[in-house]
Amino acid sequence: MATVETQPARKPADYKSDINAIWCPGCGDYHVLMSFTRAFAELGLAPEKTVVVSGIGCSSRIPAYTNCYGFHGVHGRSLALAAGLKVTRPDLTVVVASGDGDGYSIGGNHFLHACRRNINMTYVVMDNRVYGMTKGQPSPTTEPDFDTALSPGGTGLSPFHPLVIALASGANFVARAFSGAPNETANILVEAIRHPGFSFVEVLSPCVTFRPDEREWKSLVHAAPVAATNDPAKAARRIMTDDGFNIGILYRGERRPYQPRMEGQNIDVAELEKDFEL
Amino acid sequence: MSKSENISIAIVGSGGAGALTTGNFLLEAACSAGWYGLMTRTVGPQIRGGEAAALVRLATHPIECMPERYDLMIGIDWLNANRFGAEIDVGPHSLVISDPHGGELPAIVSRAGARVVEVPIKELAKAIPEGRANMIVLGMAAALLGLDEEALSALLAKRLAEKGEAAIEASRAGLKAGLAAAADLDLGKRLSPPHASAAKRWLVSGNEMTGLGAIRGGVRFAAAYPITPASEILEWLAPSFTKVGGVLLQAEDELAAINMIIGASFGGTPALTATSGPGLSLMIEALGLATAAEIPVVVVDVMRAGPSTGIPTKSEQADLNIAVYGFHGDAPHLVLAPQSVADCLFTTQWAVHLTETLQAPAIVLSDQFIGQTVAAIDRAADIAFVGQRTKAAENVSAYKRYAVTGSGVSPMAIPGLRGGQYTADGLTHNERGTPTSSEGDHRAQLDKRRTKLDQFTYGDHWATLEGEGEFAVITWGSLTGAAREAVERVRDRVGVRLVAPRLLLPIQPERFAAALDGVKHILVVEQSHGAQFHRYLRAHYDMPSDVRVLHRPGPLPIRPGEIEQAIMEWRV
């Protein structure tokens, strides 16, 4: 007789570890963590079949604060590590957490190729437009006139546009969220995790310590005025011309996720030797 | 004409002239007829228009290195042959076949005073529709070695089947013309007939054997970035995985490749990457992560001449330092080195076994010489080494991923195991895996990771130990074959033992001391400008004061004759 395994309803608290989350008071990442656990509960994910992968930086502390499996790896390489995991374990839900330094600077190349590879996973970048953990240096998304000890008078460089780059590189789902709206962010994460292929969610997450000006973000963000498109050109145009505070799902693509078969053709290892025989 | 246990042939040409193809046919034909042999290739970094030579040595017994001088050298042309310098040497007794229109004889030939015979190779080829010069060369070599025309003809049909009937016919005509052109030539020696043997034999490259070792050991995931001279490992693994199960991902760079295999291994799948020096340099940071987070992975470094881009197509043993000392922090890990084409299989499989058992990363130092050499070997028996990771059991409670145990190895939870959730971390962590900066946790975990490697019993595989005597030749990796041949040559005159560690890390001081018990003189032999292996031995092992070092950088191989000479001169 077939049995159906029933799962008890899960609550966000079921996904929290017993380690106290520590960021600066007021950091947006607290809310991102809350959105993670809410989204996981909404989806009813089994914690033992969910893996949160990260690199280095404030954002990357998240895995240990969840009750899922986690990997806190080296700086910038979380997407590569997650790709190896998901390809070999397609049964797992894989969520990657990163920041603007980890994801766009040191990990920039992996970002391009993760979008292009389109493996079924969700990539959440907590963008605060500054290196927080190393105390306030400019990142690829920092404004050109942001004055720091490392870049007196500002970098003079145009910020990087991650959402457009994601689209151009082949990401299958692109959204922008704001940490100060944890319910909306959780909803976006739910959609991102459900969507097949590589889903990219940029979360504006203020660094109140090194970017106190980012406290203003809560008055600047607004819901995207139109629904998500499946046309990458249209999505790119919207994103290139919006004010950067347009919150919501901006693109839902229809590319087939990349999932090579782990199963072979039941050919025995000894068969491989036949090609070697004289 | 004298009978000989072995004969060596160098076929030289410009890149694209077909020298390597001719060498492959020659080797396969001779080995199919029962001889043993090997072919190394030496090429410039260009795909076309550079220099290429196939170096073939045939023998009545399994053979692992090249000789000091080639008995027969055939130049399809000599346009770029001077670039080989001393890599290909001939002597006064060598026979050199040269095309009068093939360009000026290289200095190495004119200097040696070898017998030079002129044959219009290109003209002979032109007389045949679609004829190719390298088939004329094949015919001449076959005539001088006494290879059977029928068998060669059948081999051509088999190997050129995809190119069509016209190509096969043209090649057969070339073969015939070559046989006729060399009919009256005399090499001065002939190979003794092969020993009859019922054993199954393989014709394989070291890189293929590395791939098979990985799969036999249980590897089912690989991620890698293409690099010379390691790519053949990947190109063998990718289609093999589709047969036996598993996946190879082509990574965007080596940083990704190493992290991908760490991710796969974290998920429970034994994983490997293959690269060369530049790639290993990029992987070192993540290898430290694998050490700290205790994730089993194997990195095969098919060494080439360095530093930087170096000589991508040619061999050197100069990545020992980075493999042993490259990590930041105190990071105990495994370093192994295969000693021959055949041993690539064993050593790689053993590396998989060790990394899985000990949850520490393993670096396998192969090199271009054994990686790309094709050799006839006796079929390798399937050894019992497969990855056996200690995993956390079902229904774990209060799970401690990095529990300090007697062996130092802690049961590993694989995602999917309920209650086993933990976060693998490169940060210093406590037994649970929680990040900490406490002195006590840091020391406890450093101790644990050291202990698990030091306490393990590695058995006799740690080194090749052969012979007896007060004299020892200590070498490693691909030079083991040349050292063995030298030791065998002098054995009647000098009591010499061969010591070649296969396991370079962790060090084995007691075994090493036992191996050298009674030794008074040591000759260290290695292919490195900086004598890295000698310094490694000095750093870790006690040696008698009477030590000499024969070392030089690649790509000029160290030949058995030089080792023999170094031993004999010392004895005098």
HADDOCK unambig.tbl for C-alpha pairs under 7 A between the chains (distance, minus, plus):
assign (segid A and resid 48 and name CA) (segid B and resid 415 and name CA) 5.88 0.50 0.50
assign (segid A and resid 48 and name CA) (segid B and resid 416 and name CA) 4.92 0.50 0.50
assign (segid A and resid 48 and name CA) (segid B and resid 417 and name CA) 5.97 0.50 0.50
assign (segid A and resid 48 and name CA) (segid B and resid 418 and name CA) 5.21 0.50 0.50
assign (segid A and resid 48 and name CA) (segid B and resid 421 and name CA) 6.05 0.50 0.50
assign (segid A and resid 49 and name CA) (segid B and resid 415 and name CA) 5.97 0.50 0.50
assign (segid A and resid 49 and name CA) (segid B and resid 416 and name CA) 4.85 0.50 0.50
assign (segid A and resid 63 and name CA) (segid B and resid 423 and name CA) 6.57 0.50 0.50
assign (segid A and resid 64 and name CA) (segid B and resid 423 and name CA) 5.63 0.50 0.50
assign (segid A and resid 67 and name CA) (segid B and resid 421 and name CA) 6.66 0.50 0.50
assign (segid A and resid 68 and name CA) (segid B and resid 421 and name CA) 5.66 0.50 0.50
assign (segid A and resid 69 and name CA) (segid B and resid 415 and name CA) 6.38 0.50 0.50
assign (segid A and resid 69 and name CA) (segid B and resid 421 and name CA) 4.60 0.50 0.50
assign (segid A and resid 69 and name CA) (segid B and resid 422 and name CA) 5.17 0.50 0.50
assign (segid A and resid 69 and name CA) (segid B and resid 423 and name CA) 5.71 0.50 0.50
assign (segid A and resid 70 and name CA) (segid B and resid 422 and name CA) 6.10 0.50 0.50
assign (segid A and resid 70 and name CA) (segid B and resid 423 and name CA) 4.00 0.50 0.50
assign (segid A and resid 70 and name CA) (segid B and resid 424 and name CA) 6.12 0.50 0.50
assign (segid A and resid 71 and name CA) (segid B and resid 423 and name CA) 5.08 0.50 0.50
assign (segid A and resid 71 and name CA) (segid B and resid 424 and name CA) 4.66 0.50 0.50
assign (segid A and resid 71 and name CA) (segid B and resid 425 and name CA) 6.06 0.50 0.50
assign (segid A and resid 72 and name CA) (segid B and resid 423 and name CA) 6.70 0.50 0.50
assign (segid A and resid 72 and name CA) (segid B and resid 424 and name CA) 6.02 0.50 0.50
assign (segid A and resid 72 and name CA) (segid B and resid 425 and name CA) 4.80 0.50 0.50
assign (segid A and resid 72 and name CA) (segid B and resid 426 and name CA) 6.60 0.50 0.50
assign (segid A and resid 73 and name CA) (segid B and resid 289 and name CA) 6.84 0.50 0.50
assign (segid A and resid 73 and name CA) (segid B and resid 425 and name CA) 6.04 0.50 0.50
assign (segid A and resid 73 and name CA) (segid B and resid 426 and name CA) 5.83 0.50 0.50
assign (segid A and resid 74 and name CA) (segid B and resid 286 and name CA) 6.63 0.50 0.50
assign (segid A and resid 74 and name CA) (segid B and resid 289 and name CA) 6.90 0.50 0.50
assign (segid A and resid 74 and name CA) (segid B and resid 426 and name CA) 6.92 0.50 0.50
assign (segid A and resid 77 and name CA) (segid B and resid 256 and name CA) 6.59 0.50 0.50
assign (segid A and resid 77 and name CA) (segid B and resid 259 and name CA) 6.59 0.50 0.50
assign (segid A and resid 80 and name CA) (segid B and resid 256 and name CA) 5.01 0.50 0.50
assign (segid A and resid 80 and name CA) (segid B and resid 259 and name CA) 5.62 0.50 0.50
assign (segid A and resid 80 and name CA) (segid B and resid 260 and name CA) 5.06 0.50 0.50
assign (segid A and resid 81 and name CA) (segid B and resid 259 and name CA) 4.55 0.50 0.50
assign (segid A and resid 81 and name CA) (segid B and resid 260 and name CA) 4.31 0.50 0.50
assign (segid A and resid 81 and name CA) (segid B and resid 262 and name CA) 6.30 0.50 0.50
assign (segid A and resid 81 and name CA) (segid B and resid 263 and name CA) 4.39 0.50 0.50
assign (segid A and resid 82 and name CA) (segid B and resid 260 and name CA) 6.92 0.50 0.50
assign (segid A and resid 82 and name CA) (segid B and resid 263 and name CA) 5.85 0.50 0.50
assign (segid A and resid 83 and name CA) (segid B and resid 260 and name CA) 6.08 0.50 0.50
assign (segid A and resid 84 and name CA) (segid B and resid 260 and name CA) 4.05 0.50 0.50
assign (segid A and resid 84 and name CA) (segid B and resid 261 and name CA) 5.80 0.50 0.50
assign (segid A and resid 84 and name CA) (segid B and resid 263 and name CA) 4.92 0.50 0.50
assign (segid A and resid 84 and name CA) (segid B and resid 264 and name CA) 4.63 0.50 0.50
assign (segid A and resid 85 and name CA) (segid B and resid 263 and name CA) 4.48 0.50 0.50
assign (segid A and resid 85 and name CA) (segid B and resid 264 and name CA) 4.24 0.50 0.50
assign (segid A and resid 85 and name CA) (segid B and resid 267 and name CA) 5.70 0.50 0.50
assign (segid A and resid 88 and name CA) (segid B and resid 264 and name CA) 5.96 0.50 0.50
assign (segid A and resid 88 and name CA) (segid B and resid 269 and name CA) 6.99 0.50 0.50
assign (segid A and resid 89 and name CA) (segid B and resid 267 and name CA) 6.59 0.50 0.50
assign (segid A and resid 113 and name CA) (segid B and resid 252 and name CA) 6.75 0.50 0.50
assign (segid A and resid 260 and name CA) (segid B and resid 247 and name CA) 6.92 0.50 0.50
assign (segid A and resid 262 and name CA) (segid B and resid 245 and name CA) 5.50 0.50 0.50
assign (segid A and resid 262 and name CA) (segid B and resid 246 and name CA) 4.60 0.50 0.50
assign (segid A and resid 262 and name CA) (segid B and resid 247 and name CA) 5.79 0.50 0.50
assign (segid A and resid 263 and name CA) (segid B and resid 245 and name CA) 4.57 0.50 0.50
assign (segid A and resid 263 and name CA) (segid B and resid 246 and name CA) 6.36 0.50 0.50
assign (segid A and resid 264 and name CA) (segid B and resid 241 and name CA) 6.63 0.50 0.50
assign (segid A and resid 264 and name CA) (segid B and resid 242 and name CA) 4.98 0.50 0.50
assign (segid A and resid 264 and name CA) (segid B and resid 243 and name CA) 4.76 0.50 0.50
assign (segid A and resid 264 and name CA) (segid B and resid 244 and name CA) 4.71 0.50 0.50
assign (segid A and resid 264 and name CA) (segid B and resid 245 and name CA) 3.46 0.50 0.50
assign (segid A and resid 264 and name CA) (segid B and resid 246 and name CA) 6.63 0.50 0.50
assign (segid A and resid 265 and name CA) (segid B and resid 242 and name CA) 6.81 0.50 0.50
assign (segid A and resid 265 and name CA) (segid B and resid 243 and name CA) 4.97 0.50 0.50
assign (segid A and resid 265 and name CA) (segid B and resid 244 and name CA) 6.22 0.50 0.50
assign (segid A and resid 265 and name CA) (segid B and resid 245 and name CA) 6.92 0.50 0.50
assign (segid A and resid 266 and name CA) (segid B and resid 243 and name CA) 6.72 0.50 0.50
assign (segid A and resid 266 and name CA) (segid B and resid 244 and name CA) 5.97 0.50 0.50
assign (segid A and resid 267 and name CA) (segid B and resid 243 and name CA) 5.37 0.50 0.50
assign (segid A and resid 267 and name CA) (segid B and resid 244 and name CA) 5.12 0.50 0.50
assign (segid A and resid 268 and name CA) (segid B and resid 244 and name CA) 6.07 0.50 0.50
assign (segid A and resid 269 and name CA) (segid B and resid 244 and name CA) 6.18 0.50 0.50
assign (segid A and resid 276 and name CA) (segid B and resid 202 and name CA) 4.94 0.50 0.50
assign (segid A and resid 276 and name CA) (segid B and resid 203 and name CA) 5.53 0.50 0.50
assign (segid A and resid 276 and name CA) (segid B and resid 204 and name CA) 5.99 0.50 0.50
assign (segid A and resid 277 and name CA) (segid B and resid 201 and name CA) 5.96 0.50 0.50
assign (segid A and resid 277 and name CA) (segid B and resid 202 and name CA) 4.46 0.50 0.50
assign (segid A and resid 277 and name CA) (segid B and resid 203 and name CA) 6.35 0.50 0.50
assign (segid A and resid 278 and name CA) (segid B and resid 32 and name CA) 5.73 0.50 0.50
assign (segid A and resid 278 and name CA) (segid B and resid 201 and name CA) 5.90 0.50 0.50
assign (segid A and resid 278 and name CA) (segid B and resid 202 and name CA) 5.34 0.50 0.50
assign (segid A and resid 278 and name CA) (segid B and resid 203 and name CA) 5.97 0.50 0.50
